[in-house]
Each structure stands twice: as C-alpha cells, then as structure tokens.
Amino acid sequence: MLGAGFGGLELATSLSERHGAAIDVVLIDKAEGFTFGFAKLDVIFGRVQPADVRHYYSTINKPGVRFVQAAVEAIDPRTRRVQ
C-alpha cells in the first residue's frame, strides 16, 4: 500500500481487523510518521511540543500489517511492481 496518510492507515486497519495475520500488507511511506491536523494548533500555541503529537508509523501494531519507510520512485502498473 503506497502512502500512510488517512486513507492508507484506515485501509490497513480495516484489512487487519477483517483478515488478521492471514494477510501481508506492506504500508510504504517516505515519512516516519504524521501529526494529526488539529494537534498542530496545540503546537502553534505552545501547549505541546511537536514530538508530543507525532505518531510514528513504526509503532503500528496490527496483525498482517508492516511498515516500510521508503520513497516510491516508480510504479509499473503493467507488472505490478514498485521501485
């Protein structure tokens, strides 16, 4: 699965809940994590530090889902390969 934004995280979670360890989903994103939109306001107003509201993809612990931090350089839909 390319991209660990809201869509990627939701789909990975749904697949894990439905199929558990019977699946092998590789979630790929170039970033190490994300900050939920509204939490950024707390950072802006100095209530929390950026690290306090950062969610790291490496901490995803869903059966059948693993995270790989990498940049996608090319997609070949014909051969179904990602570089």
Buried (B, 14 or more C-beta within 10 A) or exposed (E): BEBBEEEBBEBBBEBBEEEEEEBEBEBBBEEEBBBEEEBEEBBEEEEBEEEEBBBEBEEBEBEBBBBEBEEEEEEEEEEEEBE
